[in-house]
Every structure is written in C-alpha cells, then in structure tokens.
Amino acid sequence: MFKVVSLSPTKAKFGPLLFAGNLLQGLKKASELGYDGVEISLRDAKEINYSWLKKYLLKLNLKVYGIATGQTYYNDGFSLYNSQSDKQDKAIQRMKEHIDLANKLGSIVIIGGIRGKLELDLPIERQLNSGKEAIREIAE
C-alpha cells in the first residue's frame, strides 16, 4: 500500500485538497512527511509544466499516482454527460490532455467529478449514450 496525498496547483471549490494553489509547498511537505507520492487534482493539464513537475518529483523522491479530474467539472462546468455539446467537447479535450500528462508520468486518470451529473429534466437514456460516446472518443 502506498501513502498518497491529494494536492492541487490551483485553488479549488471543493476539498480536501491540501496546499491548493501551492503545489511546490505540497510536494515538499509530502516528501518531508514520508508520503510515497501524490494525486494531483487538475482543472486543466496545461496548468502543469511537465519539466518542472518531473524535476521536483525526482528531487523529492515522489511519484504522481493519479490525476483527478473533478475541478474540470466543479470549477468550469465541463463534463462528459453535459447536455451542452460545447461543454462536453471541452471536457473531452481536457480528458485527453489529462491522459497525455498521466502517460508521461506513468500514472492513472481518475474519471470522477468530470462525469458530471445527469439532468433529471432530460431523457436519461440520451444522456447516458452521450456520455458513453464521449468516453469512446477519449479512448481512441
């Protein structure tokens, strides 16, 4: 079992995300406390400079075990089940970028909050099918 803490490079509208908005401080504290690695909660993978992150992970002997996706939904309103195609398209793009970053880091992407919520006033079956299609597009 690995000891992992959730961190975020940006302030978040939910928690618990320690050191939200100060990733370097969080990485240093995780290392100091003996954690094996971190889960990074991202709005957008473009918020992370991969070279910078890799440098500090090596320096602090940490690994990114997962990339959480909830901020894409909770901060920006983009989700895989969104009935507004522009917001769904942005969620798909963000997921692809999260996956690319995770691949470089040898970690996983957690499909959590980015799923969004089903809207009860719209046909559920249509929303589910739309979400499935979004996942298929991401997987290609």
N, C-alpha and C positions, 0 to 999 in steps of 0.2 A: 504494500500500500504506500502511496506517495502522499506527502504533505504538500498541499497546494492552497494558495490564497488567491482570491479574485481581486484584480486591480483594473483601473481604467485610466487611460491617458487624458480623458476629458471628464468634466462634471457630468453626473447622471441624474435622471429624475427618479431613480429607484436605487435600492441597495440590497444587501450590503456590498458595497464596493469600496474597499479601503484605499486611501490615498487618491481618491478620484480627482483627477486633474493634475496629479504629480506622480507620474509613472516612475521616474527615477528614484524618488524617495521610497516608493512602494517596493521597488525591486531591491533596493539596498536593505530595507527593513526585513523583507522576506528572507534574504540571504543571511542577515545577522541572526534571525530567529531560527535558522536551520531548516527552512522550507526547501523542498526539492524543486519546486517550480511554481508557476503562476498560471492562472486563467486570465486572459485579457479580454475585457468587455469593450467592444468597439462599436461606434456608430458607423464608421467608415474606415476601411483598411488604409486609405490614403492618409489617415491621421498618424500613421506609424512610419517612421523612417526605418526600413528594414536593417540597413547597415548599422545604424545607431543602436537599435534593439539588440542585434546579434552581438555587437561589441560588449554591451553590458551584461547580456546573458552569460557570455563566456567569462567575463571578468568576475562575475558574482556567482558562477557555478550554478546557474539556474536553467530551467527548461520551460518553454511555454507548452503546457499540456493541452490547452484548449483555447479556442476563440469563441466567446459568447456573442450572440447577435441581437440581444434584446434591445439595445439602445437604438438600433435602426428603426424599430417599431415605436418604442416608448418616447424617444426624443424627436423622431422625424415623421412618424406615422406611416412609414413604408412597411408593407407586409405581403407575404406570399398569398394570403387569402383576401387581399384588398379588392373590393369591387370596382375601384377606380384603376383603370389599366395603367395610367401613368405612375401611380404609387406602387403598383405591383411590379412594373418594369424596373423601377428604381430599386426595389427590394431584391429582385433577381440579379441586377448588376452588382449590388453590394455583396450578395452571397457569393457570386463568382470571384469578387475581389478578396473576400474573406478566405475563400478556399485556396486561392493562389498564395496568399500570405501563409496560411496554415501549412500548405505543401512545402514552402521554403523552410518553415520552422520545424517540420516533422511533427505537427500536432493535428488536432481534430477541430472541426467546426461544430458548435452546438446549435441545432435548429430549435430554439426555444421561443423567445418572445417575437422573433421575426415572423413566425407563423401568423401572428395577428389574432383576431377574434372573428368568429362567424357572426354575421349580422342577422339577427332574428327576423327582421322585416324583409329579408331577401330569401329566395329559394336556396335552401341549404345544399341540395344536390349540386346546383350550379356552382356554388362557392367551393365545394369540395373538389369538383372536377377542375375548376380553375387553379386551385392550389396544387393539385396533382400535376397539372400541365406545367406549372411554374417549377416544380421540383424536377420534372423530366428535363426541362430546358437547362436548368442549372447543372444537371448530371451529364449533359452532352459534352 
